[in-house]
């Protein structure tokens, strides 16, 4: 089944984590083991470019992610807006380099999205590369992975009008916040609202026709975005508090508003968003991908039986690996296990296609410029 994944951090893996994503998953794991890398997420990666091809992913949203952190003893984040700006451009340069290598293709318009999807699905014909795929270079005949550029956390946007520079570079979606607070408002694990600069930034985004990713907003900031932004909204990797009860997830009222606004919510596969009470480094991975199906069912129920507002937004390798995924997910191709699980729960083939790719295709066929 084709997958449209609404949230991957490819440049984070390629630049910040210094992984060669042209290689297969096993080779990356082996290299990190040989180097003695023991920090969380090392030796347990789930994805690479060959792996995404095997898993049948024609299109994804992938991030510019450079979060500002005030402390200087951290392993994630940057200490100034200027450094965040620079790192976002480093991520952009990574995507451009992979485009030059024939591994990626940036999608800026709805016409490009339609053309790429048709080309990829017709020419790749499903899984490609095989179990033993190693390096995928420009000599490969396979179609590249298509990507829509998004930004997770607006820290790299120096002033609200900086959004025009990033939009010109291809940015089509924006999430204002990540973990904690930033210059634009409150994110996960905070209850801070939007700043005045955020209101101005939202106006610029509305003028540009960009979609706002409401994932990672604090509750206060979420409702303020709903009030101040009238353009398209989506939630790229967002689960429900009814499934996993802490603030990172959305309340039912928040989910209903995204549905009412015509948005799609991507099911995230980070176990901290699926297993209630999960504590990193302490809890055992008890839930399976069945819990992700619970999430899909929950959104469908809140949409009065419609399947049109739920998709896939795995967030795999978003600073963690399979040590922090459902027990039956070891690498990205295991996302396909959702197909038989959904069939066993009474979902139709058409329902599954909608969740795996159809709903995101419809959303971005409207949200992207012509």
C-alpha positions as CSV (number, residue, x, y, z in Angstrom):
1,X,0.0,0.0,0.0
2,X,1.4,3.4,-0.9
3,X,2.1,5.7,2.0
4,X,2.0,9.5,2.2
5,X,3.8,10.3,5.4
6,X,3.1,13.8,6.7
7,X,6.0,14.0,9.1
8,X,9.6,12.9,8.8
9,X,12.8,14.6,10.0
10,X,15.1,13.5,7.2
11,X,17.6,16.4,7.4
12,X,17.8,16.0,11.2
13,X,19.0,12.5,10.6
14,X,21.3,13.4,7.7
15,X,22.8,16.5,9.1
16,X,22.5,16.6,12.9
17,X,22.8,12.9,13.4
18,X,25.4,12.5,10.5
19,X,23.7,9.5,9.0
20,X,24.2,8.5,5.4
21,X,20.6,7.9,4.5
22,X,21.6,6.4,1.1
23,X,22.5,3.3,3.0
24,X,20.2,0.5,4.3
25,X,18.9,0.5,7.9
26,X,21.1,-2.4,8.9
27,X,24.3,-0.7,7.7
28,X,23.6,2.5,9.6
29,X,22.9,0.5,12.7
30,X,26.1,-1.5,12.3
31,X,28.2,1.7,11.8
32,X,26.7,3.3,15.0
33,X,27.4,0.1,16.9
34,X,31.0,-0.1,15.7
35,X,31.5,3.6,16.7
36,X,30.1,2.8,20.2
37,X,27.3,5.3,19.9
38,X,25.1,4.7,23.0
39,X,22.8,7.8,23.2
40,X,19.1,7.2,22.8
41,X,18.1,6.5,19.2
42,X,21.5,5.3,18.1
43,X,21.8,1.8,16.6
44,X,18.0,1.7,16.4
45,X,17.1,3.8,13.4
46,X,14.1,2.7,11.4
47,X,14.5,4.5,8.1
48,X,16.8,5.4,5.2
49,X,16.1,6.2,1.5
50,X,16.2,2.5,0.4
51,X,14.0,1.6,3.4
52,X,11.4,4.2,2.4
53,X,11.4,2.8,-1.1
54,X,10.9,-0.7,0.1
55,X,8.1,0.6,2.3
56,X,6.3,2.2,-0.7
57,X,6.5,5.8,0.3
58,X,6.2,8.1,-2.8
59,X,5.7,11.4,-0.9
60,X,6.4,12.8,2.6
61,X,6.5,16.1,4.4
62,X,10.0,16.5,5.8
63,X,11.3,19.2,8.1
64,X,13.5,22.1,8.7
65,X,14.0,21.6,12.4
66,X,16.3,23.9,14.4
67,X,14.9,24.5,17.9
68,X,16.3,27.2,20.1
69,X,17.5,26.0,23.5
70,X,18.8,28.5,26.1
71,X,21.1,26.0,27.9
72,X,24.5,25.3,26.4
73,X,24.9,21.8,27.8
74,X,22.3,20.2,25.5
75,X,22.5,17.6,22.7
76,X,19.5,18.9,20.8
77,X,18.8,22.5,19.7
78,X,20.7,25.8,19.2
79,X,21.4,28.8,21.4
80,X,20.3,31.7,19.3
81,X,17.8,32.6,16.6
82,X,20.7,33.3,14.2
83,X,22.1,29.8,14.7
84,X,18.6,28.3,14.2
85,X,18.3,30.3,11.0
86,X,21.7,29.0,9.8
87,X,20.8,25.4,10.7
88,X,17.5,25.5,8.9
89,X,19.5,26.6,5.8
90,X,21.9,23.6,6.4
91,X,18.8,21.3,6.3
92,X,17.7,23.1,3.2
93,X,21.1,22.5,1.6
94,X,20.9,18.8,2.5
95,X,17.6,18.5,0.6
96,X,19.1,20.3,-2.3
97,X,22.1,18.0,-2.3
98,X,19.9,14.9,-2.3
99,X,17.9,16.4,-5.2
100,X,21.1,16.7,-7.1
101,X,21.8,13.1,-6.4
102,X,18.4,12.1,-7.7
103,X,17.2,10.8,-4.4
104,X,14.7,13.6,-3.6
105,X,12.3,15.8,-5.5
106,X,10.8,18.9,-3.9
107,X,7.1,19.5,-4.5
108,X,6.0,23.1,-4.4
109,X,2.6,23.1,-6.3
110,X,-0.4,20.9,-6.6
111,X,0.4,20.3,-10.2
112,X,3.9,19.0,-9.2
113,X,2.3,16.8,-6.5
114,X,-0.1,15.2,-9.1
115,X,2.7,14.7,-11.6
116,X,5.1,13.2,-9.1
117,X,2.6,10.8,-7.6
118,X,1.6,9.5,-11.1
119,X,5.2,9.2,-12.2
120,X,6.4,7.4,-8.9
121,X,3.5,5.0,-8.7
122,X,3.7,4.0,-12.3
123,X,7.5,3.7,-12.7
124,X,8.4,2.3,-9.3
125,X,5.6,-0.2,-9.3
126,X,5.7,-0.8,-5.6
127,X,8.6,-1.9,-3.4
128,X,12.0,-1.4,-5.0
129,X,15.6,-2.1,-4.1
130,X,15.1,-5.4,-2.2
131,X,16.1,-6.5,1.3
132,X,19.8,-6.1,0.4
133,X,19.7,-2.6,-1.0
134,X,22.9,-0.7,0.1
135,X,23.6,2.6,-1.7
136,X,21.1,4.4,-4.0
137,X,22.9,6.9,-6.2
138,X,22.0,9.1,-9.2
139,X,22.4,6.1,-11.5
140,X,19.3,4.4,-10.1
141,X,16.3,4.3,-12.5
142,X,13.9,4.5,-9.6
143,X,11.9,7.7,-9.1
144,X,13.1,9.9,-6.3
145,X,11.1,10.4,-3.0
146,X,8.9,13.4,-3.4
147,X,8.8,15.8,-0.5
148,X,6.9,18.9,0.7
149,X,9.0,21.1,2.8
150,X,7.7,22.0,6.3
151,X,9.2,23.7,9.3
152,X,8.8,22.3,12.8
153,X,9.1,25.2,15.2
154,X,9.4,28.7,13.9
155,X,12.7,29.4,15.7
156,X,14.6,29.9,12.4
157,X,12.2,32.7,11.3
158,X,14.2,35.8,12.5
159,X,11.3,38.2,12.1
160,X,7.8,37.5,10.8
161,X,8.6,38.6,7.3
162,X,11.5,36.1,7.1
163,X,8.8,33.6,6.1
164,X,8.9,35.1,2.6
165,X,12.5,34.0,2.2
166,X,11.7,30.4,3.3
167,X,8.6,30.3,1.1
168,X,10.6,31.3,-1.9
169,X,13.0,28.4,-1.0
170,X,10.0,26.0,-1.1
171,X,8.5,26.0,2.4
172,X,4.8,25.2,2.2
173,X,3.8,24.3,5.8
174,X,4.7,25.7,9.2
175,X,4.4,24.6,12.8
176,X,4.9,27.6,15.1
177,X,6.3,25.7,18.1
178,X,7.9,22.4,19.2
179,X,8.8,21.5,22.8
180,X,8.7,24.3,25.3
181,X,8.2,27.9,24.4
182,X,9.8,30.0,21.7
183,X,9.6,33.6,20.4
184,X,6.3,32.8,18.8
185,X,4.4,31.0,21.6
186,X,3.9,28.0,23.7
187,X,4.5,24.4,22.6
188,X,4.4,20.9,24.1
189,X,4.8,20.9,27.9
190,X,3.9,24.6,28.3
191,X,0.7,26.6,28.6
192,X,1.8,29.8,27.0
193,X,-0.1,31.5,24.3
194,X,1.0,33.2,21.1
195,X,3.3,36.2,20.9
196,X,2.4,39.4,19.0
197,X,5.0,38.3,16.4
198,X,3.1,35.1,15.9
199,X,-0.1,36.9,15.0
200,X,1.9,38.9,12.3
201,X,3.6,35.7,11.1
202,X,0.2,34.0,10.7
203,X,-1.0,36.9,8.6
204,X,1.9,36.5,6.3
205,X,1.3,32.7,6.1
206,X,-2.3,33.3,5.2
207,X,-1.3,35.8,2.5
208,X,1.1,33.2,1.1
209,X,-1.5,30.4,1.2
210,X,0.6,28.3,3.5
211,X,-0.9,25.6,5.7
212,X,-0.3,25.8,9.5
213,X,0.6,22.6,11.3
214,X,-1.1,22.8,14.6
215,X,0.9,19.9,16.1
216,X,3.0,20.7,19.2
217,X,1.0,23.8,20.1
218,X,0.1,24.4,23.7
219,X,-3.7,24.3,24.4
220,X,-3.8,28.1,24.7
221,X,-1.8,28.7,21.6
222,X,-3.8,26.1,19.6
223,X,-7.1,28.0,20.2
224,X,-5.4,31.3,19.4
225,X,-4.2,29.9,16.1
226,X,-7.8,28.7,15.3
227,X,-9.0,32.3,16.1
228,X,-6.4,34.3,14.2
229,X,-5.6,32.1,11.2
230,X,-8.3,31.4,8.5
231,X,-6.1,29.5,6.0
232,X,-5.8,25.7,5.9
233,X,-4.7,23.8,9.0
234,X,-3.5,20.3,9.5
235,X,-1.9,18.2,12.3
236,X,1.0,16.3,10.8
237,X,1.7,13.9,13.6
238,X,-0.9,14.1,16.3
239,X,-2.7,11.6,18.5
240,X,-5.6,11.8,20.9
241,X,-5.6,12.3,24.7
242,X,-8.4,9.7,24.8
243,X,-5.7,7.2,23.7
244,X,-2.7,8.5,25.6
245,X,-3.5,11.1,28.3
246,X,-1.0,13.8,28.4
247,X,-0.7,17.3,26.9
248,X,1.2,16.4,23.8
249,X,-2.0,14.8,22.5
250,X,-5.2,16.7,21.4
251,X,-8.4,16.7,23.3
252,X,-11.5,15.6,21.5
253,X,-12.6,19.2,21.1
254,X,-9.3,20.1,19.4
255,X,-9.6,17.1,17.0
256,X,-13.2,18.1,16.2
257,X,-12.0,21.7,15.2
258,X,-9.3,20.3,12.9
259,X,-12.0,18.1,11.3
260,X,-14.4,21.1,11.0
261,X,-11.7,23.1,9.3
262,X,-11.1,20.4,6.7
263,X,-7.8,19.3,8.2
264,X,-6.2,15.9,8.4
265,X,-4.5,14.4,11.5
266,X,-1.6,12.1,11.0
267,X,-1.2,9.1,13.2
268,X,2.1,9.2,15.0
269,X,4.0,6.1,15.9
270,X,6.2,7.4,18.7
271,X,5.2,5.2,21.7
272,X,5.0,8.1,24.0
273,X,1.9,9.2,22.0
274,X,0.4,5.7,22.1
275,X,1.1,4.0,25.4
276,X,-0.5,5.8,28.3
277,X,2.0,6.5,31.1
278,X,5.0,5.6,29.1
279,X,8.3,6.9,30.6
280,X,11.4,7.0,28.4
281,X,14.1,4.6,29.5
282,X,11.9,3.1,32.2
283,X,8.7,1.6,30.6
284,X,8.6,-1.5,28.5
285,X,7.1,-1.2,25.0
286,X,3.8,-2.9,25.7
287,X,1.5,-1.6,23.0
288,X,1.5,-2.7,19.4
289,X,0.3,-1.1,16.1
290,X,-3.2,-2.1,17.2
291,X,-3.1,1.1,19.3
292,X,-2.5,3.1,16.1
293,X,-5.6,1.5,14.7
294,X,-7.4,2.6,17.9
295,X,-6.3,6.2,17.1
296,X,-7.7,5.9,13.5
297,X,-11.0,4.6,14.8
298,X,-11.2,7.4,17.4
299,X,-10.8,10.2,14.8
300,X,-13.3,8.5,12.6
301,X,-15.8,8.4,15.5
302,X,-15.3,12.1,16.2
303,X,-15.9,12.8,12.4
304,X,-19.3,11.0,12.6
305,X,-18.1,8.0,10.8
306,X,-16.1,9.7,8.1
307,X,-12.6,8.4,7.4
308,X,-11.6,11.6,5.5
309,X,-9.7,13.4,8.3
310,X,-7.1,10.8,9.4
311,X,-3.8,9.9,7.7
312,X,-0.3,8.8,8.4
313,X,2.3,11.0,10.1
314,X,4.8,8.5,11.6
315,X,7.4,10.9,13.1
316,X,9.8,7.8,12.9
317,X,13.4,8.6,13.7
318,X,12.4,11.9,15.1
319,X,15.2,11.9,17.6
320,X,14.5,8.3,18.7
321,X,14.5,4.8,17.1
322,X,12.7,1.5,17.5
323,X,13.5,1.5,21.2
324,X,10.6,4.0,21.3
325,X,8.1,2.5,18.9
326,X,5.3,-0.1,19.2
327,X,6.6,-3.5,20.0
328,X,5.9,-4.8,16.5
329,X,7.6,-2.0,14.7
330,X,11.4,-2.5,14.1
331,X,11.9,-0.5,10.9
332,X,9.8,1.7,8.6
333,X,8.4,-1.1,6.4
334,X,6.5,-2.4,9.4
335,X,4.1,0.5,9.0
336,X,2.5,-1.8,6.3
337,X,1.4,-4.1,9.2
338,X,-1.4,-1.6,9.7
339,X,-3.1,-2.9,6.5
340,X,-4.1,-6.4,7.8
341,X,-4.8,-4.9,11.3
342,X,-7.3,-2.4,9.8
343,X,-8.9,-5.1,7.6
344,X,-9.4,-7.3,10.7
345,X,-11.1,-4.4,12.4
346,X,-13.6,-3.9,9.5
347,X,-12.0,-1.1,7.5
348,X,-12.5,-1.4,3.8
349,X,-9.8,-1.4,1.2
350,X,-11.0,2.1,0.2
351,X,-10.8,3.2,3.9
352,X,-7.2,2.0,4.1
353,X,-6.2,3.7,0.9
354,X,-7.7,7.0,2.3
355,X,-5.7,6.7,5.5
356,X,-2.5,5.6,3.9
357,X,-2.4,8.3,1.2
358,X,-5.7,9.5,-0.2
359,X,-6.6,12.0,2.5
360,X,-3.2,13.7,2.5
361,X,-3.3,13.8,-1.3
362,X,-6.7,15.5,-1.3
363,X,-5.6,17.9,1.4
364,X,-2.4,19.1,-0.3
365,X,-4.0,19.1,-3.7
366,X,-6.0,22.0,-2.3
367,X,-3.5,23.5,0.2
368,X,-0.6,23.8,-2.2
369,X,-0.6,26.7,-4.8
370,X,-1.5,25.9,-8.4
